[in-house]
Amino acid sequence: MRGIQALFVRRDEVEEAWKWVDSITEAWAADRDAPKPYQAGTWGPVASVP
C-alpha cells in the first residue's frame, strides 16, 4: 500500500463529500417529517401507504 495514492482519498475529496452529506442532514433537520423507521424486509413505513 505504500506509495499507492489511488488507495487513499485526498483531503479535498473528503471535505467535498462531507459538504454533500451535511446538506442532506441539514435538510432532514429542517424537515418536520423525519425519515420513518420500518422493519427490514417490509415494503416500508406504514405512513407511506396511501
N, C-alpha and C positions, 0 to 999 in steps of 0.2 A: 504494500500500500504506500510505501514511502515514495514521495515524488510524483504520484499519480493524482494530479489535481482533479481529474474528471470524477474521482470518487467522493469529492467533497463539494459542499455548497459554499459559495463565496458569501461574505458578509452582506454585500449589497443585495444579493438574491434573497437572503433570509429576511432582511428588512422589508423588501417588497412583498414577500409572502405574508409577513405579519400585517402589513397595511391592508392587504386583501382580507385576511381573517378578521382584523379589527373592524373593518367596515361591516362585516356580517354580524359580529357580536354587538356592535353599536345599534344596528337595525333591529336586532332581536330585543335589546334593552328598551328601545323606543316604542316597540310594538306592544300593545296591551295583550295581544293574543300570542303568548309564548308557545313554542312547539309543544304539542300534546304527546305525552308518553303512551306507549301501547306495547302489548306483548309481542315478543318475537314470533314470527311465523303467522301472524294475523294479517288482515288486509289493511290495517291502520287504525288510528284512533276512532272511537265512536263518533266524535264530533265531525268527522269528515264525511260521514254517511248522510246523504240528503234526506 
